[in-house]
Amino acid sequence: MSSVLEHRRDYLRMMRQFTLDNGFFTVTDIQKSAGIPRSTAQDWVNRLLREGCVLMREEKRGRTAARYAAISAMPSSTCRRIFTTVDGDDVAIYHECVSGACAAFCGYHHTLAGGVLSKVSRDGTLLRESATIGSRDIEVGLPPLSAVGIFGIERAGDTITQHIRCIGGPAYSLSDMMSRAEGVIHVESASRNHIVEGKIRTNTLMQVTIGIDDTDTREGGATFALALALLNHISRIKGVIPISHQVVMLNPAVYTKTAGNSASYIEVAVLPARYGTLVEKVRRFVADESLSDDWGIAIRTGLHMPEGLREYGKMVRGMVVARTVAEATAERFGISLYGGNGVIGALGAVALTNLSHEILLDPSRDVFT
């Protein structure tokens, strides 16, 4: 049933977007955009017509296809994506909103509530929260109390359930919007004395960090651009959800650098069964698209950053590091390396993940501050 609801949400969102852009959509528009058979697209249009979500603007006339419109082009949810990555008992919760203000609101109130969350940070519209499986009671209400918080994280098989308590606007979001977010399997909620409690169920995904370096030459190319293209490419893999792209400045004194000596890393969440496919597509894409034969990739799984790995990140920003050192470090921490000498900087990027933009972009800054 959850698969049917997910398809309904995706097709309706597509129809709303066509309505916003063109004032209408056709069955062919949905067929091509979704990559589904025409009969399937027509079935979904007919179904949503019956539900009252779609209306017919113009009937079919000769070779002119019937035109439809989504009745409401308003966003069906302010929650774009909600998903979770897991490493032992530690869980990272990702919640992407349609606006930075919405993400800031939730981040502020989740921090105020405390509960099972140990860290809350925001990058634009993406809220990133660290939690531990278990429960810890919270109190919500009118100011100065928090309006929403997470008081429990539960794992059952290959799913994670967040237990949320809220009032007001967050309660409306929980009961009417969160179920439409990408990555959500199921939402249930119940109200008692103006307080709403609910459960949000998501898949247990792996956190994968991919460092990339030395893909450009003095004649052209840019590693940051290739990294962004890679993130877009692998996000099309079923079971892969993009998280972020970051630029990392390495040792500016390395004489073989092109300009500035920057590397990139990207983060994704992936179903464990799709990890092998992800690695293969990453290797093939970088090898095909890199302008340099020295391209390097470093791939690391998990949420924890060992202090020894961070030391390598500090070293690669202040010294000229040999490839043998990079290989020994990668083996020590179970990190996979692929390619040429670019693995030195690619591993450096991975070793510097989860630092602030100010530290990532300034190699003179101490990575342990």
N, C-alpha and C positions, 0 to 999 in steps of 0.2 A: 504493500500500500504506500509506503514511503517513497518508492520509486515513481509511482503514478503522481503523487503530490509534487515531487521534484520536477518532473516533466511539465506538469501543469504550470508551475511557477515560472519555469524557464520560457515556455512558449508564450505565456501571457505577458511576461516582461518584454519579449521580442515584439509582440504585437503592439504593446504600448509604445515602444521606441519607434517603430515604423509610423504609428499614428502621430507621434510628436514630430517626426522628421518630414513626413509626406502628407499627413492628413488622412491617410488610409493605408491598407496593406492588402495584398492578394495572397491566395494560397501558394502561388509560386514563390513569393517573397519568403514565406515561412519555410517552404520546402528547401530552398537553396541555402538560407541562412542556418537552418538547423541540420542540414545534411541528412534529411529523412525522405522516405518515399512520398510521392505526392498524395497517395491514398491516406497515409498517416497524418500528413499535414491537414488534409481536408477533414479527417475524422476529428482532429483537435479543434479546428475552427467550428465545426458543427456542434461539438460538445460545449464549447464556450458560448456559442450563440444560445443554446438551450439554457445555460446557466445565467444568461443575462450579462455576461462580462464583455461581450462583443456584439455589435450590431452591423447589419448590412447597409452600406452606404449606397451602392449601386448594384443592380442585378447584372448578370452576364448578358452581353449583347453582341451577337456575332462572335468575332474573334477577341473582343474586349472582355477580359476576365472580370468576374465579380469583385467588387471592392468592399472591404470591411474596415471597421474602426473599433479600437478598444474604447469602451464607454468612458473609462477614466484614464487619463494619461498622467495622473498624479502618481508619485512613487508609492508602490504598495508597501514598502518598508523602508525605514531609515537604516536598517541593518543590511549591509551588503553580504558580508561573510562572517560566519562564526565557526571556528574549528580549533582543534586541540592537538598538540604533540605531546608525546609521553616518553619519559626516560626513567624507568623504575617507578618510584613513588612520586616523582616530580612531574608536574604537568605545566605546559605553557598554553595559555588561553589567548587566542587571537580573535579580536572583534573589530571588523572594519565597518565604519559608518559612512553615510553619504556626505557628512560634513565634519570638519575638524571640531566644531562646536559641540556636536553630539558626542564625539569621542572624548573630548575634554570633560564634558559633564559626567559621563560614566566613570572616567578615570578618577576624577575628583571624589565622587561619592563612593566608589569602590575602595579607594584609599582610606577615606574617612571611616567606613564600616569595618575595615580590617578583615575579620573572618579568616578564611584559609589562605588569603593572598599574602605573599611575602614581598612582592615588588610589583609596581604598576608603572608603566611608561607609555608614552604616546609619540608616534612619528606621523604627523599629519592626521589622516583619518583613521590610522590603524592603532588600536589599543593592544598592548602586549602585556600580559599579566603572568606572574609566576605563582604557582600554588603547589600544595602537597595534598595527596589523597588523604581524606579524613574529614572531620567536621569541627567547627568552632562557632559557637552561637554569636549572633550579632543582633543589634537593636536598630530598627529603622523607624522613621517618623518625620514629624515636622522639624525644621531647623531649631537647634543646631545639630540634630541627629542626621544621619545619612538617609537619603531617599532610596538607596538600593545597595545591596551588597551580596557577596557570595559566601554562604556559610557552610557549604559542603561540597566535596569532590568525591565521586564514587566511580570505581571501575568495575565493569562486568564484562568479561570476555574481551571483545575488540571494540567496546564502546566506553565513553566517558560521560558521566552525568553531572552537570553543575546544578547545585541547589541554590536558588536565588530567593531573596525576600525583598520586597519593594512596595512603594506607594506611588500614587499620582501618575505622572508621565511615564516613569519607568515601568509601572504596572501595566499601562496600556501597551507599551512596547513589548513586554513579556507575553501578554495574552493575545495581541493582535498582529505583531510584526515579526518577531524573532523566528517563527516557524518558516518564514519565507526566505530567510537568509541562506546563501549557499553554504553547504557543509553541515546544516542542521538535519538530523534524522527525525527527531520528534520533540515536541514541546507540550507540556501539560501544566495547567495552573489552576489554583483554587483561591478564592477570596474569603477573608474572615476579618470582620471589623475594620474594613478599609485597608487591611494589609493583604497583599497578594504573595503567595508562595508558589514557586514553579520549578520545574525540572527541564533542563535543556540537554538533549542527548546528541552526542557527536561521535565520530569515529576516532579511534586511537591511531594517530598518525606518527610517522617518524620525522624528526627534524633533521634536515640535511643542509649542510653549508658547503658551498662550492666556491673555491678560490680560483682566480684566473689571472694570468700575467703573460707578458711578452707575446701578445698577439698582433702587435703593430710593427711598423718599420719607420725609418726616418722619411720614407717617401709617402707614407699614408697609413690610415687605419687608426683605431683608438680602442684600447682594451675596454674602457667603460661602455662604449657603444656595442661592442661584441657581447659583453656581459648582459646588457639589456636585451639584445636580440635573443640571446640564449634563454633568458628568463621567460620571454614571450613564447619561444619555441617549445620549451618543456612544459609550460603551463597548459598546453593543448593535450598532454598525456592524461588519459582518464586516471583519476586517483592522485593527481599532483595539484597542489594549491600554492601559488606564489606568495611569498611573504615580503621580501625586501631586496633591494640592490644598494650596495654601499661602495664608495670609493675610498681606498686606503693609500696614503702617501708613505712610500718606503724611503730608503737611504738616498738622499739627493746627490750624494757624492759618487755613486756608482757610475763609472765612466762609460759603461755600455748602454746606459739608459737612452731612451729616445727623447722624451721631454718630461721633466718633473719626476719621473720614476714612480708612477702610481699603478696600483693593482686594483682589482675589484673582487668583491665576493657577493654571491647571491644566496638567499635562503629560501627553501621550499619545504612544504609539508607533503609527505607522500605515504600512501598505503604501503605497508611492508612488502606486499606481494608485487608491487610495481617498482621496487627499488632497482632491480637488475635492469629493467627497461630504461629507467631514468639514467643510470650510469652510462649505458651504451649510447643513448641519444646525446648525452653531454659530450662524450668523447668524439663522436662522429661529427657533431656540429662544429665544435671548436677546431678540429683538424681540417674540416672543409672550408671554414670561413676565415681562419687566421691568415694574415699576410706574412707572418714570420714562421720560420721553421723551428724557432725556439719556444713556441707556445707551451704553457704548462698548466696543469689542472691539479688541484688538491680537493679531495672530497672527504668530508667528515660527517659522521652521524652522531646524534645525541644532543643533550641540552647543557651538559656540564663543561666548564672550561677549566682544565687542569692548570695549576700555576706554572708547571714546567713548560707547558705549551705557550703560555703567555710570555714566558722568558724568551722563547724563540722569536716571537713577534717583536719584542724590544730589541733583540740582537739584530734582526734583519733591517731595522730602521737606523742603526748606528754603525754597522760594520758591513764589510763585503763578505758574504757567507758562501761557503763552498757547497756544491750540490751534495756531496757526501754527508755533510751535516744535516741538510734538509731531509735526505733519505733516512738517516738514522733517527731523526726526530719523528718523522712520519711513522716509522715502524714502531717506535716506542709508544705512540699514542693511537695506533690503529687507524691511521689516515692513509687513504689511497692516493698515490701520485701517478700522473700520466703525462707523457710528452717530454719536452726538452728541458733546457736550463730554466725555463719559466716556472718550473715547479718550486724554485727557491722563493720567488715572490708570491706565488699562489698560496704556498703554505703559510707565508707571512701574513697574508690577508686573512686566512682562516684563523690564525693565532690571535688576531686582533679584533675578532667579532665581539659585538655587544658593548663596544665603547662608544662614547659620545662622538658626534660629528666633529667637534672641536679637537678631540684627541686624534681621531682617524686622519684628519687632514693636516695636522701639524706634527711632523716627525720629531720636533724638538720637545714635545710634551711627553711626560712620563706616563707610561701605559698603566701604572699601578696607582695613579692618583684617584 
